[in-house]
Amino acid sequence: MSVKLRVKPLSVNEAWKGKRYKTPKYKAYEKELMYLLKYLDIPDGKIQITILWGVSNIGSDWDNPIKPFIDVLQKKYGFNDSRIYRGVVGKVKVPKGKEFIEFEIESYAEDM
């Protein structure tokens, strides 16, 4: 079932008041990802990203990790996240200690 609401989407920046600061945990996460992420050829123009979270706590929200992860990707690969026109995100349960992030970035072809 498709539902269309005629409401302007609220951005994360509009949802919170005041300046937000990176936590030590976020800084460590960013540093680890910057080290682990290898060279990728990011397509020009509009892009699509597919992400699969491997989480040990199935109660984890599938959307909470999106913004910090995308922010690290754009820092590493030098693209503006406004170029992302579609995101496909899912999660799977894994044993504690086996958590992962799997992702793919590809050209976006409008089909909607």
FENRA-V384221 format. One record per pair of residues at least 24 apart in sequence whose ideal C-beta (glycine too) atoms are under 10 Angstrom apart, sorted by the first residue. I is the first residue (numbers start at 0). GAP is how many residues later the second one is. If there is no record, write none. Layout:
i:I gap:GAP
i:I gap:GAP
//
This chain:
i:11 gap:54
i:11 gap:55
i:21 gap:46
i:21 gap:49
i:25 gap:42
i:25 gap:45
i:25 gap:46
i:28 gap:36
i:28 gap:39
i:28 gap:40
i:28 gap:43
i:29 gap:38
i:29 gap:39
i:29 gap:41
i:29 gap:42
i:29 gap:45
i:29 gap:46
i:30 gap:41
i:31 gap:40
i:32 gap:35
i:32 gap:36
i:32 gap:38
i:32 gap:39
i:32 gap:40
i:32 gap:42
i:32 gap:43
i:32 gap:68
i:33 gap:38
i:33 gap:41
i:33 gap:42
i:34 gap:41
i:35 gap:40
i:35 gap:65
i:36 gap:35
i:36 gap:36
i:36 gap:38
i:36 gap:39
i:36 gap:40
i:36 gap:66
i:37 gap:38
i:38 gap:37
i:38 gap:38
i:39 gap:33
i:39 gap:36
i:39 gap:37
i:39 gap:39
i:39 gap:63
i:39 gap:64
i:39 gap:65
i:40 gap:36
i:40 gap:64
i:41 gap:31
i:41 gap:32
i:41 gap:34
i:41 gap:35
i:41 gap:36
i:41 gap:37
i:41 gap:41
i:41 gap:63
i:41 gap:64
i:41 gap:65
i:42 gap:36
i:42 gap:40
i:42 gap:62
i:42 gap:63
i:42 gap:64
i:42 gap:65
i:43 gap:35
i:43 gap:39
i:43 gap:63
i:44 gap:38
i:44 gap:40
i:44 gap:62
i:44 gap:63
i:45 gap:36
i:45 gap:37
i:45 gap:38
i:45 gap:39
i:45 gap:40
i:45 gap:61
i:45 gap:62
i:45 gap:63
i:45 gap:64
i:46 gap:32
i:46 gap:34
i:46 gap:36
i:46 gap:37
i:46 gap:38
i:46 gap:39
i:46 gap:40
i:46 gap:58
i:46 gap:59
i:46 gap:60
i:46 gap:61
i:47 gap:35
i:47 gap:36
i:47 gap:37
i:47 gap:38
i:47 gap:39
i:47 gap:40
i:47 gap:56
i:47 gap:57
i:47 gap:58
i:47 gap:59
i:47 gap:60
i:47 gap:61
i:48 gap:24
i:48 gap:32
i:48 gap:34
i:48 gap:35
i:48 gap:36
i:48 gap:37
i:48 gap:38
i:48 gap:39
i:48 gap:40
i:48 gap:54
i:48 gap:55
i:48 gap:56
i:48 gap:57
i:48 gap:59
i:49 gap:36
i:49 gap:37
i:49 gap:38
i:49 gap:39
i:49 gap:40
i:49 gap:52
i:49 gap:53
i:49 gap:54
i:49 gap:55
i:49 gap:56
i:50 gap:36
i:50 gap:37
i:50 gap:38
i:50 gap:39
i:50 gap:40
i:50 gap:50
i:50 gap:51
i:50 gap:52
i:50 gap:53
i:50 gap:54
i:51 gap:36
i:51 gap:37
i:51 gap:38
i:51 gap:39
i:51 gap:40
i:51 gap:48
i:51 gap:49
i:51 gap:50
i:51 gap:51
i:51 gap:52
i:52 gap:36
i:52 gap:37
i:52 gap:38
i:52 gap:39
i:52 gap:41
i:52 gap:46
i:52 gap:47
i:52 gap:48
i:52 gap:49
i:52 gap:50
i:53 gap:37
i:53 gap:38
i:53 gap:39
i:53 gap:40
i:53 gap:41
i:53 gap:44
i:53 gap:45
i:53 gap:46
i:53 gap:47
i:53 gap:48
i:54 gap:36
i:54 gap:37
i:54 gap:38
i:54 gap:39
i:54 gap:41
i:54 gap:43
i:54 gap:44
i:54 gap:45
i:54 gap:46
i:55 gap:37
i:55 gap:38
i:55 gap:39
i:55 gap:40
i:55 gap:41
i:55 gap:42
i:55 gap:43
i:56 gap:34
i:56 gap:36
i:56 gap:39
i:56 gap:42
i:57 gap:33
i:57 gap:34
i:57 gap:35
i:57 gap:36
i:58 gap:34
i:59 gap:31
i:59 gap:33
i:59 gap:39
i:60 gap:30
i:61 gap:27
i:61 gap:28
i:61 gap:29
i:62 gap:24
i:62 gap:26
i:62 gap:28
i:64 gap:24
i:64 gap:26
i:64 gap:36
i:68 gap:32
i:68 gap:34
i:69 gap:33
i:72 gap:30
i:72 gap:32
i:76 gap:28
i:78 gap:26
i:82 gap:25
i:83 gap:24
i:84 gap:24
i:84 gap:25
i:84 gap:27
i:85 gap:24
i:85 gap:25
i:85 gap:26
//
